[in-house]
Amino acid sequence: MIRIALRGLWLLWLFPLSLQAQSEIRIDAEYAEVWFTEVVVDLEQRYPIRFFYAPEWVDSLSITLKAQQQSLSEFLPVLLQGTGS
């Protein structure tokens, strides 16, 4: 169920963005057991990106990951695979 919701989150996020804009954004981030909603708030404050999701999809998801100069298209699959750990 969570994987389906995360795939839906991925699709909703990608829809309004162009590939050109994605390739220009480089993510530097490190999170250790941080709630998904906190990660999203941090990323939205630091980068010109927006996430759309239903709170019940992510209310128990914890994120642990490190990214150094990753393109947005590289970072998002890692972010979404790293949830629930």
N, C-alpha and C positions, 0 to 999 in steps of 0.2 A: 504494500500500500504506500509506504514511504517512498519507494523507488518510483512509483507511478507519479506521485505528487511532485517529486524532484524533477522528473522529466518534464512535467507540465510547467514547473517553475522555469526550467531551462528554455523551453519554447516561448513562454510569455516574455522572458527577458530578451531573447534574440529578435523577436519580431520587429520592434521599431528601430533597430540599429542597422547601420550599413556596415559592410565588411571593411570598408576603408577606415571608418572611425574606430572599429575594434582593433585593427592592426596598429594604430597609433598609441593606444593606451598600454602602458607598461605598469604592472602591479608589483609593488614591494610591500609585503605583509608577512606577519608572523603571528599566529594565534595558537594558544595552548588551552584546550578545553574551554573554549569561549562559546557562549550561546550563539546560534545562527543569527538571531535578530541583532545582537551586538556587532557581529561581523558585518552585517549588511549596513547598519548605521555608520560604522567606521568607513567602509568602502564608499558609500554614497557621499560622505563628507569630504573624502580625499580625492575622489575621481568623478568625472562627469558620467556617471552610470546610475541607473535606477533598477531596483528589483521590485517585482510585483508577486505577491504570494498571499495565501490565506494563512493567518496565524496558526490555525490548527495543524497545518502541514508541517510546521517547524518548531512547535512549542517545546519539544524535548530533544532537539538536535544540538549536539555539541561539535565544535570544529577544532581540529588540531592540524595545522599546516604551516609551511614556510614557503614563500615565493620571493624570488629575487629577479626583478626585471622580466617577469613573465608577461607575454602578450595576454590580452584579455581572453582570446580564444584558447590559449593554453591553460590559463588560470581557472576558468569556470568549470571545466570537467573535474579538475582536482578539488575545487571547492565542493562541488556537489557529490563527488565520490567520498570525500573525507567526512561527510556528515554522519551523525549517529554513533560516532566512536566514543 
